[in-house]
Amino acid sequence: MRFIITAAPGTNEVEVDGPPDDELFAAYMKYNEEMMKAGVLVASEGLNPGGARARVGISGGKRTVLDGPFVETKELVGGFYLIEVSSKEEAIEWALRCPVGFGSAEVLTIQQMTELSDIPPRYREIIADVAPTWSASFSRAR
């Protein structure tokens, strides 16, 4: 089972002014390394809080660029971990081991990713027909 764990600010229990100290940064990198060595980490990335971003929605039945994003700082996603484990409980165990100290990672949200078995057979046929390259990569990843 694959899960995405997103990191976001919480109740501001941890105040952060500037970059983390070397010890905290090393703790996060050690956590990443532990997940890699355990064979559960598929991907892990931080998201630049001041970086370029956009919102794309629907207007008149077509995709269009929306104003914003004007989200509050507490709503920004600071990064993510994509892990492959045997259960939600194991995903929670890994999340509980995540270091504490980045203000952008106070709250970790765990969500299960769609598995091939979650897709009805008819839709799998459509995927294979109209997106064969992607379909092959989707099937391999699971």
C-alpha angles and dihedrals in degrees: 000000000000123000133184115216111198122197122215139159116273134185093334090253085144114050114202124191109180131336122340119263119258093259094054092045090050090050091056092047090049089052090053090048092050091053091048092050090048089053095236103106114094097167140344127188139162121224119227106242092205095037130113115287140161141184121229119192139156128278123168091355093302135097113260138170112259129207113269145341085231099166123152116253090250089061097054117111107229097194145307146242120212108201136175114214138148098255148002087257091059090048088053091049090055092046091052089056093056112116120251125229111072105106089211091059105050095116121044117197118198120205128173116237122228113269124207088249089059091064116084113245093247091056090047087056091051091049092050090048101046101027107030096155094048090041091057092051092045091052093047093050091061 
